[in-house]
Amino acid sequence: MASRSTTGEGLLLRASGLACARGERRLFAGVSFELGGGALLQVRGDNGSGKTSLLRMVCGLLAPAEGTVTWNGRDIRDLAEGYRARLAYVGHLNALKDELDPAENLRFAARVSGLPAAPADIDAALRALGLADARLPCRLLSQGEKRRAALARLRLSGSRPLWVLDEPFSALDAPGVALARSLVESHVEGGGAVLFTTHQDAGFAVRDVPTIQF
């Protein structure tokens, strides 16, 4: 299983022969791909096929049973924090603290991730995701609003060349999908790379998005 999604900007990320096991069950094996700057790469598959595990391997959060992930030719395990400082990850869970409002959550996430978080940056990020007036604790927000609050981290992550997004459009209505799609397209147009999973057609302007099919 191999896919290639590169531009003339130079290779950023390479996965070679990745395999994942859960207990005695092997979820996938032989997954290889290349992802360069200015490109999107989609991962598709049934629930439980290992899509999230693959993304976590790419982020260095899960060790593969076999294979390697390299960034500009170096193993991400050797790069450690230097590699993680080059990527932004939004998982399928929103990772929000229920007692905090969206702005407080965004400040906390930025501090943990080492992202710039001046008050003006926070306000602009929330405004870009349609949350300028959302001042309630996140436990009182709708699922769509919570997803927008999680995706607002990307508005602070433009300097990070690699975005890894697990079901970024889940729980979003049509306007929310459009906002998230715009963020991703802007990142790619600026030379960034995006690896993502989704069960729906996000309608990217890119005519043909390469796909890893599980």
MDTraj code that builds the backbone (N, CA, C; nanometers):
import mdtraj as md
import numpy as np

residues = "MET ALA SER ARG SER THR THR GLY GLU GLY LEU LEU LEU ARG ALA SER GLY LEU ALA CYS ALA ARG GLY GLU ARG ARG LEU PHE ALA GLY VAL SER PHE GLU LEU GLY GLY GLY ALA LEU LEU GLN VAL ARG GLY ASP ASN GLY SER GLY LYS THR SER LEU LEU ARG MET VAL CYS GLY LEU LEU ALA PRO ALA GLU GLY THR VAL THR TRP ASN GLY ARG ASP ILE ARG ASP LEU ALA GLU GLY TYR ARG ALA ARG LEU ALA TYR VAL GLY HIS LEU ASN ALA LEU LYS ASP GLU LEU ASP PRO ALA GLU ASN LEU ARG PHE ALA ALA ARG VAL SER GLY LEU PRO ALA ALA PRO ALA ASP ILE ASP ALA ALA LEU ARG ALA LEU GLY LEU ALA ASP ALA ARG LEU PRO CYS ARG LEU LEU SER GLN GLY GLU LYS ARG ARG ALA ALA LEU ALA ARG LEU ARG LEU SER GLY SER ARG PRO LEU TRP VAL LEU ASP GLU PRO PHE SER ALA LEU ASP ALA PRO GLY VAL ALA LEU ALA ARG SER LEU VAL GLU SER HIS VAL GLU GLY GLY GLY ALA VAL LEU PHE THR THR HIS GLN ASP ALA GLY PHE ALA VAL ARG ASP VAL PRO THR ILE GLN PHE".split()
xyz = np.array([
    [0.0853, -0.1192, 0.0000],
    [0.0000, 0.0000, 0.0000],
    [0.0883, 0.1234, 0.0000],
    [0.0887, 0.1971, -0.1091],
    [0.1776, 0.3118, -0.1185],
    [0.1067, 0.4265, -0.1876],
    [0.1451, 0.5474, -0.1507],
    [0.0887, 0.6663, -0.2141],
    [0.1963, 0.7727, -0.2189],
    [0.1831, 0.8618, -0.3176],
    [0.2802, 0.9689, -0.3320],
    [0.2048, 1.0989, -0.3507],
    [0.2387, 1.1995, -0.2719],
    [0.1749, 1.3300, -0.2836],
    [0.2807, 1.4355, -0.2596],
    [0.3503, 1.4749, -0.3665],
    [0.4571, 1.5721, -0.3536],
    [0.4429, 1.6808, -0.4578],
    [0.5070, 1.7916, -0.4344],
    [0.5142, 1.8997, -0.5310],
    [0.6610, 1.9251, -0.5585],
    [0.6909, 2.0303, -0.6287],
    [0.8298, 2.0633, -0.6553],
    [0.8984, 2.1325, -0.5391],
    [0.8322, 2.1386, -0.4240],
    [0.8856, 2.2148, -0.3121],
    [0.9889, 2.1368, -0.2307],
    [1.0085, 2.0058, -0.2613],
    [1.1027, 1.9270, -0.1822],
    [1.0298, 1.8408, -0.0814],
    [1.0760, 1.7206, -0.0644],
    [1.0090, 1.6241, 0.0217],
    [1.0163, 1.6647, 0.1681],
    [0.9052, 1.6530, 0.2372],
    [0.9021, 1.6782, 0.3804],
    [0.8945, 1.5488, 0.4592],
    [0.7960, 1.4657, 0.4275],
    [0.7624, 1.3513, 0.5113],
    [0.7621, 1.2232, 0.4284],
    [0.8219, 1.1164, 0.4855],
    [0.8180, 0.9856, 0.4197],
    [0.7870, 0.8783, 0.5226],
    [0.6879, 0.7954, 0.4925],
    [0.6585, 0.6760, 0.5717],
    [0.6958, 0.5547, 0.4887],
    [0.7656, 0.4592, 0.5500],
    [0.8157, 0.3427, 0.4769],
    [0.7778, 0.2144, 0.5490],
    [0.6916, 0.1343, 0.4853],
    [0.6597, 0.0006, 0.5350],
    [0.5977, -0.0031, 0.6725],
    [0.5094, 0.0908, 0.7024],
    [0.4504, 0.0958, 0.8368],
    [0.3522, -0.0184, 0.8590],
    [0.3563, -0.0736, 0.9795],
    [0.2625, -0.1770, 1.0210],
    [0.2135, -0.1447, 1.1607],
    [0.0888, -0.1845, 1.1872],
    [0.0274, -0.1594, 1.3179],
    [-0.0431, -0.2844, 1.3662],
    [-0.0187, -0.3208, 1.4912],
    [-0.0838, -0.4367, 1.5523],
    [-0.1561, -0.3927, 1.6784],
    [-0.2729, -0.4498, 1.7007],
    [-0.3482, -0.4269, 1.8234],
    [-0.3680, -0.5617, 1.8901],
    [-0.2877, -0.5870, 1.9942],
    [-0.2863, -0.7201, 2.0512],
    [-0.2264, -0.8164, 1.9496],
    [-0.2974, -0.9248, 1.9213],
    [-0.2509, -1.0208, 1.8220],
    [-0.3083, -0.9918, 1.6838],
    [-0.3891, -0.8882, 1.6723],
    [-0.4514, -0.8533, 1.5445],
    [-0.3694, -0.7469, 1.4721],
    [-0.3364, -0.7732, 1.3483],
    [-0.2634, -0.6754, 1.2675],
    [-0.3654, -0.5897, 1.1927],
    [-0.3607, -0.4572, 1.2178],
    [-0.4556, -0.3674, 1.1525],
    [-0.4145, -0.3359, 1.0106],
    [-0.2851, -0.3103, 0.9891],
    [-0.2371, -0.2840, 0.8543],
    [-0.0878, -0.3117, 0.8489],
    [-0.0378, -0.3236, 0.7281],
    [0.1057, -0.3464, 0.7065],
    [0.1434, -0.2924, 0.5693],
    [0.2715, -0.2608, 0.5543],
    [0.3212, -0.2178, 0.4244],
    [0.2715, -0.0831, 0.3785],
    [0.2384, 0.0060, 0.4712],
    [0.1898, 0.1387, 0.4339],
    [0.3089, 0.2315, 0.4110],
    [0.3201, 0.2837, 0.2904],
    [0.4281, 0.3755, 0.2555],
    [0.3701, 0.4938, 0.1801],
    [0.4216, 0.6111, 0.2076],
    [0.3781, 0.7292, 0.1334],
    [0.4804, 0.8404, 0.1488],
    [0.4711, 0.9368, 0.0603],
    [0.5526, 1.0575, 0.0653],
    [0.4589, 1.1771, 0.0585],
    [0.4880, 1.2784, 0.1374],
    [0.4059, 1.3981, 0.1418],
    [0.4959, 1.5204, 0.1383],
    [0.4833, 1.5986, 0.0336],
    [0.5674, 1.7157, 0.0169],
    [0.4924, 1.8446, 0.0436],
    [0.5654, 1.9550, 0.0439],
    [0.5063, 2.0848, 0.0679],
    [0.4058, 2.1222, -0.0392],
    [0.2981, 2.1871, 0.0015],
    [0.1946, 2.2287, -0.0910],
    [0.1041, 2.1162, -0.1358],
    [0.0902, 2.0108, -0.0532],
    [0.0118, 1.8944, -0.0938],
    [-0.0783, 1.8456, 0.0181],
    [-0.1884, 1.7835, -0.0236],
    [-0.2817, 1.7152, 0.0653],
    [-0.2692, 1.5654, 0.0433],
    [-0.2886, 1.4872, 0.1493],
    [-0.2957, 1.3423, 0.1381],
    [-0.4049, 1.2934, 0.2323],
    [-0.5015, 1.2210, 0.1769],
    [-0.6157, 1.1741, 0.2544],
    [-0.6015, 1.0266, 0.2883],
    [-0.6484, 0.9899, 0.4079],
    [-0.6533, 0.8505, 0.4507],
    [-0.8000, 0.8110, 0.4637],
    [-0.8400, 0.7053, 0.3938],
    [-0.9778, 0.6563, 0.3989],
    [-0.9806, 0.5112, 0.4454],
    [-1.0897, 0.4737, 0.5080],
    [-1.1061, 0.3357, 0.5509],
    [-1.2186, 0.3222, 0.6497],
    [-1.2591, 0.1987, 0.6754],
    [-1.3662, 0.1722, 0.7698],
    [-1.3219, 0.2035, 0.9120],
    [-1.4202, 0.2201, 1.0006],
    [-1.3898, 0.2360, 1.1423],
    [-1.3116, 0.1140, 1.1916],
    [-1.2067, 0.1408, 1.2678],
    [-1.1266, 0.0320, 1.3222],
    [-1.0203, -0.0203, 1.2290],
    [-1.0041, 0.0419, 1.1114],
    [-0.9050, -0.0068, 1.0152],
    [-0.7640, 0.0423, 1.0451],
    [-0.7512, 0.1405, 1.1358],
    [-0.6189, 0.1860, 1.1756],
    [-0.5828, 0.3259, 1.1295],
    [-0.6808, 0.4023, 1.0819],
    [-0.6515, 0.5371, 1.0309],
    [-0.5928, 0.6262, 1.1404],
    [-0.6574, 0.6265, 1.2570],
    [-0.6077, 0.7097, 1.3667],
    [-0.4707, 0.6627, 1.4127],
    [-0.4500, 0.5324, 1.4165],
    [-0.3182, 0.4796, 1.4555],
    [-0.2108, 0.5264, 1.3588],
    [-0.2421, 0.5290, 1.2298],
    [-0.1450, 0.5763, 1.1317],
    [-0.1086, 0.7226, 1.1577],
    [-0.2093, 0.8050, 1.1829],
    [-0.1816, 0.9462, 1.2092],
    [-0.0991, 0.9641, 1.3354],
    [-0.1272, 0.8842, 1.4371],
    [-0.0501, 0.8932, 1.5608],
    [0.0951, 0.8493, 1.5390],
    [0.1169, 0.7544, 1.4509],
    [0.2545, 0.7165, 1.4162],
    [0.3269, 0.8328, 1.3500],
    [0.2585, 0.8990, 1.2585],
    [0.3181, 1.0125, 1.1892],
    [0.3543, 1.1234, 1.2873],
    [0.2740, 1.1386, 1.3928],
    [0.3010, 1.2414, 1.4927],
    [0.4044, 1.1988, 1.5958],
    [0.4473, 1.0745, 1.5913],
    [0.5426, 1.0254, 1.6896],
    [0.4797, 0.9882, 1.8221],
    [0.3467, 0.9714, 1.8233],
    [0.2752, 0.9376, 1.9464],
    [0.2560, 0.7876, 1.9628],
    [0.2808, 0.7117, 1.8564],
    [0.2652, 0.5668, 1.8595],
    [0.3776, 0.5054, 1.7773],
    [0.4445, 0.4091, 1.8359],
    [0.5545, 0.3430, 1.7646],
    [0.4980, 0.2387, 1.6684],
    [0.5425, 0.2382, 1.5433],
    [0.4950, 0.1356, 1.4505],
    [0.5506, -0.0022, 1.4859],
    [0.4727, -0.1058, 1.4560],
    [0.5229, -0.2420, 1.4740],
    [0.6362, -0.2706, 1.3766],
    [0.6289, -0.2075, 1.2604],
    [0.7338, -0.2178, 1.1588],
    [0.7393, -0.0848, 1.0850],
    [0.8546, -0.0565, 1.0250],
    [0.8656, 0.0590, 0.9386],
    [0.9166, 0.1836, 1.0089],
    [0.9324, 0.2892, 0.9315],
    [0.9875, 0.4141, 0.9822],
    [0.9118, 0.5334, 0.9250],
    [0.9203, 0.6437, 0.9975],
    [0.8718, 0.7731, 0.9500],
    [0.9901, 0.8690, 0.9552],
    [1.0173, 0.9367, 0.8442],
    [1.1284, 1.0311, 0.8407],
    [1.0798, 1.1683, 0.7983],
    [1.1497, 1.2687, 0.8482],
    [1.1228, 1.4086, 0.8147],
    [1.2497, 1.4658, 0.7530],
    [1.2413, 1.5015, 0.6262],
    [1.3585, 1.5507, 0.5533],
    [1.4781, 1.4570, 0.5693],
    [1.4484, 1.3267, 0.5627],
    [1.5536, 1.2258, 0.5624],
    [1.5990, 1.1775, 0.6986],
    [1.5441, 1.2319, 0.8064],
    [1.5855, 1.1898, 0.9407],
    [1.4694, 1.1251, 1.0145],
    [1.4976, 1.0184, 1.0857],
    [1.3952, 0.9484, 1.1613],
    [1.3335, 1.0425, 1.2644],
    [1.1998, 1.0455, 1.2697],
    [1.1350, 1.1384, 1.3626],
    [1.1643, 1.1040, 1.5079],
    [1.2009, 0.9783, 1.5359],
    [1.2352, 0.9414, 1.6735],
    [1.3655, 1.0083, 1.7162],
    [1.4552, 1.0290, 1.6212],
    [1.5807, 1.0974, 1.6521],
    [1.5588, 1.2476, 1.6654],
    [1.4661, 1.3012, 1.5863],
    [1.4392, 1.4450, 1.5910],
    [1.3611, 1.4842, 1.7158],
    [1.2757, 1.3933, 1.7656],
    [1.1996, 1.4127, 1.8901],
    [1.1258, 1.5468, 1.8910],
    [1.1522, 1.6318, 1.9913],
    [1.0789, 1.7577, 2.0055],
    [1.1026, 1.8510, 1.8872],
    [1.2183, 1.8403, 1.8244],
    [1.2445, 1.9221, 1.7066],
    [1.1473, 1.8939, 1.5941],
    [1.1052, 1.7676, 1.5831],
    [1.0050, 1.7314, 1.4826],
    [0.8661, 1.7759, 1.5260],
    [0.8303, 1.7503, 1.6505],
    [0.6955, 1.7856, 1.6964],
    [0.6708, 1.9359, 1.6905],
    [0.7775, 2.0145, 1.6983],
    [0.7631, 2.1591, 1.6854],
    [0.7359, 2.2013, 1.5417],
    [0.7438, 2.1067, 1.4480],
    [0.7174, 2.1366, 1.3075],
    [0.5784, 2.0931, 1.2636],
    [0.5011, 2.0343, 1.3537],
    [0.3695, 1.9856, 1.3129],
    [0.2600, 2.0348, 1.4064],
    [0.1386, 2.0350, 1.3532],
    [0.0187, 2.0639, 1.4313],
    [-0.0747, 1.9446, 1.4166],
    [-0.1253, 1.8945, 1.5295],
    [-0.2115, 1.7763, 1.5292],
    [-0.3439, 1.8102, 1.5946],
    [-0.4527, 1.7808, 1.5241],
    [-0.5864, 1.7891, 1.5817],
    [-0.6485, 1.6509, 1.5682],
    [-0.6692, 1.5844, 1.6812],
    [-0.7232, 1.4490, 1.6799],
    [-0.8738, 1.4463, 1.6621],
    [-0.9293, 1.3250, 1.6565],
    [-1.0748, 1.3146, 1.6398],
    [-1.1474, 1.3555, 1.7674],
    [-1.0780, 1.3522, 1.8824],
    [-1.1323, 1.4092, 2.0052],
    [-1.0877, 1.5551, 2.0136],
    [-1.1731, 1.6408, 2.0669],
    [-1.1457, 1.7842, 2.0641],
    [-1.0397, 1.8292, 2.1637],
    [-1.0157, 1.7497, 2.2669],
    [-0.9134, 1.7828, 2.3672],
    [-0.9377, 1.9206, 2.4275],
    [-1.0627, 1.9460, 2.4665],
    [-1.0993, 2.0712, 2.5318],
    [-1.1280, 2.0464, 2.6789],
    [-1.0956, 2.1444, 2.7610],
    [-1.1320, 2.1384, 2.9022],
    [-1.2721, 2.1972, 2.9179],
    [-1.3643, 2.1159, 2.9680],
    [-1.5055, 2.1546, 2.9717],
    [-1.5307, 2.2818, 3.0501],
    [-1.4502, 2.3064, 3.1544],
    [-1.4770, 2.4204, 3.2417],
    [-1.4244, 2.5520, 3.1844],
    [-1.3430, 2.5441, 3.0782],
    [-1.2864, 2.6644, 3.0172],
    [-1.3672, 2.7047, 2.8947],
    [-1.3698, 2.8352, 2.8644],
    [-1.4354, 2.8799, 2.7421],
    [-1.3387, 2.8633, 2.6244],
    [-1.3835, 2.8846, 2.4997],
    [-1.2952, 2.8621, 2.3851],
    [-1.1657, 2.9413, 2.3905],
    [-1.1720, 3.0667, 2.4324],
    [-1.0498, 3.1477, 2.4383],
    [-0.9524, 3.0923, 2.5415],
    [-1.0027, 3.0520, 2.6567],
    [-0.9169, 2.9961, 2.7611],
    [-0.8567, 2.8640, 2.7149],
    [-0.9376, 2.7818, 2.6469],
    [-0.8862, 2.6561, 2.5935],
    [-0.7777, 2.6801, 2.4900],
    [-0.7977, 2.7795, 2.4052],
    [-0.7005, 2.8068, 2.3011],
    [-0.5692, 2.8575, 2.3604],
    [-0.5784, 2.9418, 2.4615],
    [-0.4565, 2.9897, 2.5284],
    [-0.3819, 2.8738, 2.5927],
    [-0.4565, 2.7838, 2.6561],
    [-0.3932, 2.6683, 2.7207],
    [-0.3257, 2.5788, 2.6171],
    [-0.3962, 2.5489, 2.5078],
    [-0.3396, 2.4629, 2.4042],
    [-0.2163, 2.5258, 2.3414],
    [-0.2199, 2.6571, 2.3221],
    [-0.1049, 2.7265, 2.2632],
    [0.0152, 2.7206, 2.3555],
    [-0.0082, 2.7386, 2.4833],
    [0.1023, 2.7349, 2.5803],
    [0.1655, 2.5957, 2.5827],
    [0.0828, 2.4910, 2.5823],
    [0.1345, 2.3539, 2.5851],
    [0.2130, 2.3217, 2.4579],
    [0.1655, 2.3753, 2.3441],
    [0.2262, 2.3427, 2.2147],
    [0.3361, 2.4392, 2.1729],
    [0.3572, 2.5462, 2.2518],
    [0.4586, 2.6432, 2.2152],
    [0.4205, 2.7305, 2.0983],
    [0.2901, 2.7561, 2.0819],
    [0.2412, 2.8397, 1.9727],
    [0.2271, 2.9843, 2.0189],
    [0.2406, 3.0808, 1.9278],
    [0.2177, 3.2211, 1.9650],
    [0.0730, 3.2404, 2.0060],
    [0.0516, 3.3159, 2.1145],
    [-0.0849, 3.3286, 2.1662],
    [-0.1083, 3.4651, 2.2284],
    [-0.0715, 3.5719, 2.1580],
    [-0.1053, 3.7057, 2.2029],
    [-0.2569, 3.7200, 2.2012],
    [-0.3138, 3.8063, 2.2868],
    [-0.4595, 3.8235, 2.2878],
    [-0.5187, 3.8483, 2.1499],
    [-0.4504, 3.9267, 2.0682],
    [-0.5009, 3.9538, 1.9332],
    [-0.5021, 3.8271, 1.8478],
    [-0.4019, 3.7394, 1.8681],
    [-0.3977, 3.6132, 1.7939],
    [-0.5137, 3.5230, 1.8333],
    [-0.5406, 3.5163, 1.9630],
    [-0.6522, 3.4350, 2.0126],
    [-0.7832, 3.4863, 1.9550],
    [-0.8047, 3.6173, 1.9624],
    [-0.9287, 3.6758, 1.9111],
    [-0.9445, 3.6493, 1.7621],
    [-0.8362, 3.6647, 1.6868],
    [-0.8431, 3.6432, 1.5422],
    [-0.8727, 3.4972, 1.5091],
    [-0.8134, 3.4052, 1.5847],
    [-0.8365, 3.2625, 1.5599],
    [-0.9814, 3.2252, 1.5848],
    [-1.0376, 3.2731, 1.6942],
    [-1.1774, 3.2416, 1.7246],
    [-1.2716, 3.3086, 1.6253],
    [-1.2400, 3.4295, 1.5872],
    [-1.3229, 3.4996, 1.4892],
    [-1.3225, 3.4260, 1.3554],
    [-1.2057, 3.3741, 1.3165],
    [-1.1947, 3.3018, 1.1898],
    [-1.2796, 3.1755, 1.1888],
    [-1.3027, 3.1173, 1.3058],
    [-1.3841, 2.9957, 1.3157],
    [-1.5269, 3.0256, 1.3586],
    [-1.5662, 3.1528, 1.3571],
    [-1.7037, 3.1889, 1.3904],
    [-1.7367, 3.1789, 1.5368],
    [-1.6364, 3.1960, 1.6237],
    [-1.6566, 3.1822, 1.7686],
    [-1.6251, 3.3112, 1.8435],
    [-1.6341, 3.4239, 1.7762],
    [-1.5980, 3.5514, 1.8404],
    [-1.6814, 3.5799, 1.9636],
    [-1.8070, 3.5342, 1.9653],
    [-1.8967, 3.5638, 2.0769],
    [-1.9186, 3.4444, 2.1690],
    [-1.8417, 3.3389, 2.1524],
    [-1.8590, 3.2187, 2.2347],
    [-1.7813, 3.2338, 2.3647],
    [-1.8497, 3.2739, 2.4709],
    [-1.7845, 3.2981, 2.6000],
    [-1.8286, 3.2000, 2.7077],
    [-1.9042, 3.0992, 2.6695],
    [-1.9510, 3.0015, 2.7667],
    [-1.8476, 2.8917, 2.7873],
    [-1.8510, 2.8239, 2.9031],
    [-1.7662, 2.7056, 2.9186],
    [-1.7956, 2.6056, 2.8074],
    [-1.6940, 2.5349, 2.7637],
    [-1.7114, 2.4465, 2.6488],
    [-1.8119, 2.3347, 2.6728],
    [-1.8369, 2.3010, 2.7984],
    [-1.9354, 2.1961, 2.8234],
    [-2.0754, 2.2390, 2.7804],
    [-2.0986, 2.3690, 2.7651],
    [-2.2299, 2.4200, 2.7265],
    [-2.2417, 2.4470, 2.5768],
    [-2.1356, 2.4244, 2.5034],
    [-2.1380, 2.4477, 2.3593],
    [-2.1902, 2.3258, 2.2847],
    [-2.2370, 2.3485, 2.1618],
    [-2.2786, 2.2375, 2.0771],
    [-2.1548, 2.1601, 2.0305],
    [-2.1772, 2.0410, 1.9769],
    [-2.0648, 1.9611, 1.9270],
    [-1.9933, 2.0326, 1.8129],
    [-2.0709, 2.1006, 1.7282],
    [-2.0092, 2.1754, 1.6202],
    [-1.9233, 2.2901, 1.6700],
    [-1.9709, 2.3604, 1.7721],
    [-1.8927, 2.4704, 1.8294],
    [-1.7657, 2.4180, 1.8961],
    [-1.7756, 2.3034, 1.9611],
    [-1.6563, 2.2446, 2.0219],
    [-1.5533, 2.2083, 1.9148],
    [-1.6023, 2.1554, 1.8026],
    [-1.5079, 2.1196, 1.6962],
    [-1.4421, 2.2448, 1.6389],
    [-1.5177, 2.3506, 1.6237],
    [-1.4594, 2.4764, 1.5762],
    [-1.3538, 2.5272, 1.6746],
    [-1.3822, 2.5142, 1.8041],
    [-1.2853, 2.5591, 1.9046],
    [-1.1562, 2.4790, 1.8943],
    [-1.1669, 2.3491, 1.8685],
    [-1.0467, 2.2667, 1.8520],
    [-0.9695, 2.3074, 1.7270],
    [-1.0415, 2.3318, 1.6182],
    [-0.9761, 2.3674, 1.4920],
    [-0.9159, 2.5070, 1.4947],
    [-0.9595, 2.5902, 1.5892],
    [-0.9025, 2.7245, 1.5999],
    [-0.7520, 2.7195, 1.6260],
    [-0.7025, 2.6075, 1.6805],
    [-0.5581, 2.5934, 1.7015],
    [-0.4813, 2.6060, 1.5703],
    [-0.5450, 2.5619, 1.4617],
    [-0.4766, 2.5680, 1.3323],
    [-0.4521, 2.7112, 1.2895],
    [-0.5391, 2.8013, 1.3323],
    [-0.5220, 2.9426, 1.2948],
    [-0.3943, 3.0005, 1.3559],
    [-0.3464, 2.9354, 1.4649],
    [-0.2218, 2.9775, 1.5283],
    [-0.1015, 2.8987, 1.4765],
    [-0.1268, 2.8014, 1.3884],
    [-0.0235, 2.7038, 1.3509],
    [0.0257, 2.7202, 1.2083],
    [0.0066, 2.8378, 1.1506],
    [0.0470, 2.8565, 1.0123],
    [0.1955, 2.8394, 0.9874],
    [0.2782, 2.8616, 1.0901],
    [0.4231, 2.8484, 1.0727],
    [0.4694, 2.7035, 1.0808],
    [0.3803, 2.6133, 1.1158],
    [0.4169, 2.4720, 1.1273],
    [0.3862, 2.4032, 0.9947],
    [0.4882, 2.3521, 0.9254],
    [0.4675, 2.3061, 0.7881],
    [0.3787, 2.1844, 0.7723],
    [0.3697, 2.0994, 0.8750],
    [0.2916, 1.9767, 0.8625],
    [0.1695, 1.9823, 0.9545],
    [0.0509, 1.9642, 0.8962],
    [-0.0721, 1.9514, 0.9736],
    [-0.1216, 1.8081, 0.9605],
    [-0.1569, 1.7461, 1.0725],
    [-0.2119, 1.6114, 1.0763],
    [-0.3485, 1.6209, 1.1427],
    [-0.4534, 1.5885, 1.0672],
    [-0.5905, 1.6160, 1.1107],
    [-0.6750, 1.4888, 1.1021],
    [-0.7305, 1.4492, 1.2144],
    [-0.8137, 1.3285, 1.2217],
    [-0.9605, 1.3691, 1.2235],
    [-1.0304, 1.3419, 1.1150],
    [-1.1718, 1.3778, 1.0993],
    [-1.1967, 1.5255, 1.1337],
    [-1.1288, 1.6164, 1.0670],
    [-1.1437, 1.7580, 1.1034],
    [-1.2829, 1.8141, 1.0820],
    [-1.3625, 1.7526, 0.9940],
    [-1.4936, 1.8080, 0.9615],
    [-1.6082, 1.7443, 1.0391],
    [-1.5775, 1.6536, 1.1312],
    [-1.6830, 1.5858, 1.2059],
    [-1.7603, 1.6860, 1.2911],
    [-1.8913, 1.6696, 1.2956],
    [-1.9841, 1.7507, 1.3760],
    [-2.0046, 1.8919, 1.3213],
    [-1.9410, 1.9270, 1.2105],
    [-1.9547, 2.0618, 1.1568],
    [-2.0713, 2.0705, 1.0592],
    [-2.1406, 2.1844, 1.0628],
    [-2.2415, 2.2109, 0.9613],
    [-2.1723, 2.2625, 0.8357],
    [-2.2509, 2.2913, 0.7322],
    [-2.1918, 2.3324, 0.6042],
    [-2.1043, 2.4572, 0.6175],
    [-2.1490, 2.5626, 0.6900],
    [-2.0596, 2.6784, 0.7064],
    [-1.9318, 2.6437, 0.7821],
    [-1.9417, 2.5549, 0.8813],
    [-1.8228, 2.5139, 0.9555],
    [-1.7248, 2.4370, 0.8691],
    [-1.7769, 2.3489, 0.7837],
    [-1.6906, 2.2756, 0.6906],
    [-1.6193, 2.3728, 0.5976],
    [-1.6924, 2.4738, 0.5506],
    [-1.6323, 2.5724, 0.4605],
    [-1.5188, 2.6478, 0.5292],
    [-1.5376, 2.6838, 0.6563],
    [-1.4334, 2.7545, 0.7306],
    [-1.3101, 2.6659, 0.7482],
    [-1.3326, 2.5407, 0.7877],
    [-1.2202, 2.4487, 0.8079],
    [-1.1493, 2.4211, 0.6763],
    [-1.2267, 2.4019, 0.5699],
    [-1.1662, 2.3778, 0.4384],
    [-1.0799, 2.4964, 0.3958],
    [-1.1262, 2.6168, 0.4223],
    [-1.0506, 2.7361, 0.3863],
    [-0.9172, 2.7409, 0.4599],
    [-0.9165, 2.7035, 0.5889],
    [-0.7921, 2.6996, 0.6651],
    [-0.6918, 2.6031, 0.6027],
    [-0.7409, 2.4838, 0.5676],
    [-0.6535, 2.3816, 0.5107],
    [-0.6005, 2.4259, 0.3753],
    [-0.6884, 2.4786, 0.2913],
    [-0.6453, 2.5213, 0.1576],
    [-0.5429, 2.6341, 0.1661],
    [-0.5638, 2.7269, 0.2590],
    [-0.4678, 2.8371, 0.2743],
    [-0.3308, 2.7849, 0.3160],
    [-0.3317, 2.6841, 0.4056],
    [-0.2044, 2.6265, 0.4506],
    [-0.1315, 2.5600, 0.3343],
    [-0.2046, 2.4856, 0.2538],
    [-0.1443, 2.4171, 0.1391],
    [-0.0956, 2.5186, 0.0362],
    [-0.1752, 2.6202, 0.0096],
    [-0.1351, 2.7231, -0.0870],
    [-0.0082, 2.7952, -0.0413],
    [0.0117, 2.8015, 0.0897],
    [0.1318, 2.8652, 0.1434],
    [0.2523, 2.7729, 0.1501],
    [0.2387, 2.6512, 0.0981],
    [0.3514, 2.5583, 0.0952],
    [0.3501, 2.4540, 0.2047],
    [0.2463, 2.4534, 0.2894],
    [0.2358, 2.3529, 0.3944],
    [0.1871, 2.2194, 0.3400],
    [0.1950, 2.1160, 0.4229],
    [0.1494, 1.9826, 0.3877],
    [0.0437, 1.9394, 0.4882],
    [-0.0593, 1.8678, 0.4397],
    [-0.1691, 1.8256, 0.5266],
    [-0.1997, 1.6790, 0.5030],
    [-0.1945, 1.6001, 0.6096],
    [-0.2376, 1.4607, 0.6104],
    [-0.3658, 1.4547, 0.6918],
    [-0.4728, 1.3963, 0.6353],
    [-0.6007, 1.4023, 0.7058],
    [-0.6851, 1.2787, 0.6773],
    [-0.7778, 1.2523, 0.7677],
    [-0.8809, 1.1513, 0.7466],
    [-1.0157, 1.2217, 0.7430],
    [-1.1080, 1.1653, 0.6678],
    [-1.2457, 1.2154, 0.6692],
    [-1.3359, 1.1118, 0.6050],
    [-1.4604, 1.1079, 0.6507],
    [-1.5614, 1.0194, 0.5927],
    [-1.6508, 1.0950, 0.4950],
    [-1.6229, 1.2233, 0.4748],
    [-1.7095, 1.3033, 0.3895],
    [-1.6280, 1.3786, 0.2858],
    [-1.6965, 1.4229, 0.1824],
    [-1.6320, 1.5008, 0.0778],
    [-1.6229, 1.6451, 0.1249],
    [-1.5007, 1.6921, 0.1486],
    [-1.4827, 1.8283, 0.1981],
    [-1.4868, 1.9316, 0.0867],
    [-1.4851, 1.8867, -0.0385],
    [-1.4940, 1.9788, -0.1501],
    [-1.3724, 2.0669, -0.1685],
    [-1.2525, 2.0099, -0.1492],
    [-1.1317, 2.0889, -0.1676],
    [-1.1197, 2.1354, -0.3122],
    [-1.0614, 2.2542, -0.3286],
    [-1.0425, 2.3094, -0.4624],
    [-0.9438, 2.2258, -0.5432],
    [-0.8524, 2.1567, -0.4725],
    [-0.7597, 2.0671, -0.5418],
    [-0.8408, 1.9586, -0.6105],
    [-0.8211, 1.9437, -0.7397],
    [-0.9081, 1.8547, -0.8169],
    [-0.8927, 1.7090, -0.7763],
    [-0.7711, 1.6651, -0.7541],
    [-0.7458, 1.5242, -0.7244],
    [-0.6593, 1.5139, -0.5994],
    [-0.7202, 1.4753, -0.4876],
    [-0.6469, 1.4578, -0.3638],
    [-0.6033, 1.3122, -0.3532],
    [-0.4722, 1.2836, -0.3530],
    [-0.4266, 1.1444, -0.3401],
    [-0.4797, 1.0822, -0.2111],
    [-0.5052, 0.9511, -0.2165],
    [-0.5700, 0.8825, -0.1054],
    [-0.4972, 0.7539, -0.0713],
    [-0.4804, 0.7302, 0.0595],
    [-0.4395, 0.6005, 0.1109],
    [-0.5673, 0.5296, 0.1518],
    [-0.5987, 0.4176, 0.0885],
    [-0.7222, 0.3454, 0.1163],
    [-0.6937, 0.2218, 0.2011],
    [-0.7523, 0.2134, 0.3198],
    [-0.7386, 0.0959, 0.4046],
    [-0.8492, -0.0031, 0.3716],
])
top = md.Topology()
chain = top.add_chain()
for i, resn in enumerate(residues, 1):
    res = top.add_residue(resn, chain, resSeq=i)
    for name in ("N", "CA", "C"):
        top.add_atom(name, md.element.get_by_symbol(name[0]), res)
traj = md.Trajectory(xyz[None], top)
